[in-house]
Amino acid sequence: MSTGFAWHELFNFHDTGTSAGLVRAGLNVQPYAHVESAESKSRFAVLVAATEVGDRLERIPVVPVTDDDLLRVHTAAHVDRIRRDSGGLGGDCGDGTSPFGPGSRTPDMVS
């Protein structure tokens, strides 16, 4: 059995805004890039490519997600909220700590 790796350059544009770990950034807490960011995705892809690990992984083509794919793991209400909030300022993924920025929806979700 192989281990797969899916990568697309658009993942470099993933925007989660700023964070301060599990605490909201603010007047008394200095913001910095959230660990769930474009930088962490880009760094991982570069490390995979720069080491022999990349030779051991099976490349998986990145394809647009369908509603059926999303609804296998998320409720329709969650998918609708992410779509709505992605068109505005962004939001959190429903757990209060995992942010996403504007436009974080997948390209097929743009309508």
PyMOL commands that set and color helices and strands:
alter all, ss='L'
color gray80, all
select helices_A, chain A and resi 9-13+38-50+53-56+67-71+76-86+107-109
alter helices_A, ss='H'
color red, helices_A
select strands_A, chain A and resi 3-6+18-19+32-33+57-60+91-92+99-100
alter strands_A, ss='S'
color yellow, strands_A
deselect
rebuild
show_as cartoon
